[in-house]
């Protein structure tokens, strides 16, 4: 399918060119950028129609909508870049609503002087990630700000998804009850450590790659096994500590975690030791936390472990009664300590 | 309705406080910012649920989705600010799909040091504009970047709308045919001149305010009169010149505009004279261009003029056959000149 809007020969220098203010002005250069790079990368009939809005038949049932802006620094890091992160992150926020992701939008804010070659890498990574997640990027917008008024490339993705038909009561942060089991889908801290190791030039013996991945397929397998998952949350900014505290506050309960049960890669543990960080506070981009009734925990765990994105899943704790809404960690020796939210900034611009 | 997530007393200083990196870290300070300022401003049950995604029943029929990031500078200008602009602009992109706007997302990228009082003004303006447009802000995200890596506040809004039931074939940029009439809903250039006069401190005799407004209600009135509107486009970045050139390219036609018929306020004309600009290239944020069959033009014009947002509407030209897809302007003396896209950057960060 050919785009109806192709007024100019493509004059973009994809190898050595840089973004200038004209690329954001809405005129000739904007059309060249959109038509030469962005539209071809995301190519699909809805986008190719060339309108400022995408048109599609309404899906049936219940929808979820979510948005995230991505400002990660550096833009490229071990195992990924801001492009696939921006697709996976928003797909995951849809999946945490027990939804199948359908459509994404893509809003770019580029800084004057940004290399066009880097933009090509980013949109290509977005397109590949969208393909893998089965989601279509149907509409977009690109703005350019002057040098020193941005930081290379910021990406916003907003997603629309359809709640899986098997779900009766969708997962929600207020549905955890004392006795419920808490599960995590895999080792925590990989994404944050990957970013930090790149940023700080850490000489890690075992390189740590981001865990960035789309979890919608894992969630579909989980829902097939246990339709009534009470809470789903991806522990991104603030890590597992923030996710469990949100859970405690959202549901008016306490949380008790078993330290020995929480999967952490040795390389991540080592890096955290070196940096004086706690893996509990570190962002993940391909992990989820699930809460279900105690009777459903074995079935849910088995379904997670049977899926490639959940092979290292584990039950890590339980919901308890606690009016103070505390999250406590039981250590291997039987002691307990509080798991608090991070109060300041430990790891800026991790996602 | 009370938000379920309220773990902390509100300690934000709404008058003298500034954004710091902790407000974007996903921990305690983030929750304070979201819960103390953003959620209360947009207050609605979907947002109050405290989940990372909004859940709602699927509307029937056909949907449209659109996204825009707003990087306007300055953030506050005569008649508006980035907040209402971000709501109106995205509502208008939905309306240009002949859709009733339903839901918006709000993605904020704040710069460290940004005054919280300014953030309050912006989100309050967003809430008021959303109220006026009958749209609900159902999900959001807030990121913070280091000082010097942003420019105060960038806003992304993404919208979901439902195509009006009376519409059979929705408007699309490829539907203009020779003979069709081209209409504009009001005087052009107000928004761009308002921004520029603020930016440059121009001593205008008559102050020019932005035309920023939500056009969904006007479009509903237009569709009620003429269900088959062929093209709807809001002439934002690049102005009327870009909008008509996109039309020509999208539909494979020529465009002939009558200069004397295009409404421009005297104050805008005077400011353009002073600045060496052409009102045709200047961004509008509350105007639309419509194309309809010649037989429908009178009815459409009457419907526009009967609506408060279209009182100065005019037929400004017609679609003609032209393989070169040129946009030509007929001057009052009967001469013609080409109306080209702007090729470089004339007015950076106008929206």
Boltz contact constraints between the chains, C-beta under 6 A:
constraints:
  - contact:
      token1: [A, 4]
      token2: [B, 174]
      max_distance: 6.0
  - contact:
      token1: [A, 4]
      token2: [B, 250]
      max_distance: 6.0
  - contact:
      token1: [A, 5]
      token2: [B, 249]
      max_distance: 6.0
  - contact:
      token1: [A, 5]
      token2: [B, 250]
      max_distance: 6.0
  - contact:
      token1: [A, 7]
      token2: [B, 249]
      max_distance: 6.0
  - contact:
      token1: [A, 21]
      token2: [B, 345]
      max_distance: 6.0
  - contact:
      token1: [A, 21]
      token2: [B, 348]
      max_distance: 6.0
  - contact:
      token1: [A, 22]
      token2: [B, 344]
      max_distance: 6.0
  - contact:
      token1: [A, 22]
      token2: [B, 345]
      max_distance: 6.0
  - contact:
      token1: [A, 25]
      token2: [B, 345]
      max_distance: 6.0
  - contact:
      token1: [A, 26]
      token2: [B, 237]
      max_distance: 6.0
  - contact:
      token1: [A, 26]
      token2: [B, 238]
      max_distance: 6.0
  - contact:
      token1: [A, 26]
      token2: [B, 242]
      max_distance: 6.0
  - contact:
      token1: [A, 27]
      token2: [B, 238]
      max_distance: 6.0
  - contact:
      token1: [A, 27]
      token2: [B, 242]
      max_distance: 6.0
  - contact:
      token1: [A, 27]
      token2: [B, 341]
      max_distance: 6.0
  - contact:
      token1: [A, 27]
      token2: [B, 342]
      max_distance: 6.0
  - contact:
      token1: [A, 27]
      token2: [B, 343]
      max_distance: 6.0
  - contact:
      token1: [A, 28]
      token2: [B, 341]
      max_distance: 6.0
  - contact:
      token1: [A, 28]
      token2: [B, 343]
      max_distance: 6.0
  - contact:
      token1: [A, 50]
      token2: [B, 173]
      max_distance: 6.0
  - contact:
      token1: [A, 50]
      token2: [B, 250]
      max_distance: 6.0
  - contact:
      token1: [A, 51]
      token2: [B, 172]
      max_distance: 6.0
  - contact:
      token1: [A, 51]
      token2: [B, 173]
      max_distance: 6.0
  - contact:
      token1: [A, 52]
      token2: [B, 66]
      max_distance: 6.0
  - contact:
      token1: [A, 52]
      token2: [B, 93]
      max_distance: 6.0
  - contact:
      token1: [A, 52]
      token2: [B, 96]
      max_distance: 6.0
  - contact:
      token1: [A, 53]
      token2: [B, 64]
      max_distance: 6.0
  - contact:
      token1: [A, 53]
      token2: [B, 66]
      max_distance: 6.0
  - contact:
      token1: [A, 53]
      token2: [B, 93]
      max_distance: 6.0
  - contact:
      token1: [A, 53]
      token2: [B, 97]
      max_distance: 6.0
  - contact:
      token1: [A, 54]
      token2: [B, 65]
      max_distance: 6.0
  - contact:
      token1: [A, 55]
      token2: [B, 64]
      max_distance: 6.0
  - contact:
      token1: [A, 55]
      token2: [B, 170]
      max_distance: 6.0
  - contact:
      token1: [A, 56]
      token2: [B, 63]
      max_distance: 6.0
  - contact:
      token1: [A, 57]
      token2: [B, 62]
      max_distance: 6.0
  - contact:
      token1: [A, 58]
      token2: [B, 58]
      max_distance: 6.0
  - contact:
      token1: [A, 58]
      token2: [B, 59]
      max_distance: 6.0
  - contact:
      token1: [A, 58]
      token2: [B, 60]
      max_distance: 6.0
  - contact:
      token1: [A, 58]
      token2: [B, 61]
      max_distance: 6.0
  - contact:
      token1: [A, 58]
      token2: [B, 63]
      max_distance: 6.0
  - contact:
      token1: [A, 59]
      token2: [B, 58]
      max_distance: 6.0
  - contact:
      token1: [A, 60]
      token2: [B, 58]
      max_distance: 6.0
  - contact:
      token1: [A, 61]
      token2: [B, 58]
      max_distance: 6.0
  - contact:
      token1: [A, 62]
      token2: [B, 57]
      max_distance: 6.0
  - contact:
      token1: [A, 63]
      token2: [B, 56]
      max_distance: 6.0
  - contact:
      token1: [A, 63]
      token2: [B, 58]
      max_distance: 6.0
  - contact:
      token1: [A, 64]
      token2: [B, 53]
      max_distance: 6.0
  - contact:
      token1: [A, 64]
      token2: [B, 55]
      max_distance: 6.0
  - contact:
      token1: [A, 65]
      token2: [B, 54]
      max_distance: 6.0
  - contact:
      token1: [A, 65]
      token2: [B, 103]
      max_distance: 6.0
  - contact:
      token1: [A, 65]
      token2: [B, 139]
      max_distance: 6.0
  - contact:
      token1: [A, 66]
      token2: [B, 52]
      max_distance: 6.0
  - contact:
      token1: [A, 66]
      token2: [B, 53]
      max_distance: 6.0
  - contact:
      token1: [A, 66]
      token2: [B, 139]
      max_distance: 6.0
  - contact:
      token1: [A, 67]
      token2: [B, 105]
      max_distance: 6.0
  - contact:
      token1: [A, 67]
      token2: [B, 107]
      max_distance: 6.0
  - contact:
      token1: [A, 67]
      token2: [B, 139]
      max_distance: 6.0
  - contact:
      token1: [A, 67]
      token2: [B, 141]
      max_distance: 6.0
  - contact:
      token1: [A, 67]
      token2: [B, 158]
      max_distance: 6.0
  - contact:
      token1: [A, 68]
      token2: [B, 141]
      max_distance: 6.0
  - contact:
      token1: [A, 69]
      token2: [B, 107]
      max_distance: 6.0
  - contact:
      token1: [A, 69]
      token2: [B, 109]
      max_distance: 6.0
  - contact:
      token1: [A, 69]
      token2: [B, 141]
      max_distance: 6.0
  - contact:
      token1: [A, 69]
      token2: [B, 143]
      max_distance: 6.0
  - contact:
      token1: [A, 71]
      token2: [B, 143]
      max_distance: 6.0
  - contact:
      token1: [A, 71]
      token2: [B, 145]
      max_distance: 6.0
  - contact:
      token1: [A, 93]
      token2: [B, 52]
      max_distance: 6.0
  - contact:
      token1: [A, 93]
      token2: [B, 53]
      max_distance: 6.0
  - contact:
      token1: [A, 96]
      token2: [B, 52]
      max_distance: 6.0
  - contact:
      token1: [A, 97]
      token2: [B, 53]
      max_distance: 6.0
  - contact:
      token1: [A, 103]
      token2: [B, 65]
      max_distance: 6.0
  - contact:
      token1: [A, 105]
      token2: [B, 67]
      max_distance: 6.0
  - contact:
      token1: [A, 105]
      token2: [B, 158]
      max_distance: 6.0
  - contact:
      token1: [A, 107]
      token2: [B, 67]
      max_distance: 6.0
  - contact:
      token1: [A, 107]
      token2: [B, 69]
      max_distance: 6.0
  - contact:
      token1: [A, 107]
      token2: [B, 156]
      max_distance: 6.0
  - contact:
      token1: [A, 109]
      token2: [B, 69]
      max_distance: 6.0
  - contact:
      token1: [A, 109]
      token2: [B, 154]
      max_distance: 6.0
  - contact:
      token1: [A, 139]
      token2: [B, 65]
      max_distance: 6.0
  - contact:
      token1: [A, 139]
      token2: [B, 66]
      max_distance: 6.0
  - contact:
      token1: [A, 139]
      token2: [B, 67]
      max_distance: 6.0
  - contact:
      token1: [A, 141]
      token2: [B, 67]
      max_distance: 6.0
  - contact:
      token1: [A, 141]
      token2: [B, 68]
      max_distance: 6.0
  - contact:
      token1: [A, 141]
      token2: [B, 69]
      max_distance: 6.0
  - contact:
      token1: [A, 143]
      token2: [B, 69]
      max_distance: 6.0
  - contact:
      token1: [A, 143]
      token2: [B, 71]
      max_distance: 6.0
  - contact:
      token1: [A, 145]
      token2: [B, 71]
      max_distance: 6.0
  - contact:
      token1: [A, 149]
      token2: [B, 151]
      max_distance: 6.0
  - contact:
      token1: [A, 151]
      token2: [B, 149]
      max_distance: 6.0
  - contact:
      token1: [A, 154]
      token2: [B, 109]
      max_distance: 6.0
  - contact:
      token1: [A, 156]
      token2: [B, 107]
      max_distance: 6.0
  - contact:
      token1: [A, 156]
      token2: [B, 156]
      max_distance: 6.0
  - contact:
      token1: [A, 158]
      token2: [B, 67]
      max_distance: 6.0
  - contact:
      token1: [A, 158]
      token2: [B, 105]
      max_distance: 6.0
  - contact:
      token1: [A, 158]
      token2: [B, 158]
      max_distance: 6.0
  - contact:
      token1: [A, 170]
      token2: [B, 55]
      max_distance: 6.0
  - contact:
      token1: [A, 172]
      token2: [B, 51]
      max_distance: 6.0
  - contact:
      token1: [A, 173]
      token2: [B, 50]
      max_distance: 6.0
  - contact:
      token1: [A, 173]
      token2: [B, 51]
      max_distance: 6.0
  - contact:
      token1: [A, 174]
      token2: [B, 4]
      max_distance: 6.0
  - contact:
      token1: [A, 237]
      token2: [B, 26]
      max_distance: 6.0
  - contact:
      token1: [A, 238]
      token2: [B, 26]
      max_distance: 6.0
  - contact:
      token1: [A, 238]
      token2: [B, 27]
      max_distance: 6.0
  - contact:
      token1: [A, 242]
      token2: [B, 26]
      max_distance: 6.0
  - contact:
      token1: [A, 242]
      token2: [B, 27]
      max_distance: 6.0
  - contact:
      token1: [A, 249]
      token2: [B, 5]
      max_distance: 6.0
  - contact:
      token1: [A, 249]
      token2: [B, 7]
      max_distance: 6.0
  - contact:
      token1: [A, 250]
      token2: [B, 4]
      max_distance: 6.0
  - contact:
      token1: [A, 250]
      token2: [B, 5]
      max_distance: 6.0
  - contact:
      token1: [A, 250]
      token2: [B, 50]
      max_distance: 6.0
  - contact:
      token1: [A, 341]
      token2: [B, 27]
      max_distance: 6.0
  - contact:
      token1: [A, 341]
      token2: [B, 28]
      max_distance: 6.0
  - contact:
      token1: [A, 342]
      token2: [B, 27]
      max_distance: 6.0
  - contact:
      token1: [A, 343]
      token2: [B, 27]
      max_distance: 6.0
  - contact:
      token1: [A, 343]
      token2: [B, 28]
      max_distance: 6.0
  - contact:
      token1: [A, 344]
      token2: [B, 22]
      max_distance: 6.0
  - contact:
      token1: [A, 345]
      token2: [B, 21]
      max_distance: 6.0
  - contact:
      token1: [A, 345]
      token2: [B, 22]
      max_distance: 6.0
  - contact:
      token1: [A, 345]
      token2: [B, 25]
      max_distance: 6.0
  - contact:
      token1: [A, 348]
      token2: [B, 21]
      max_distance: 6.0
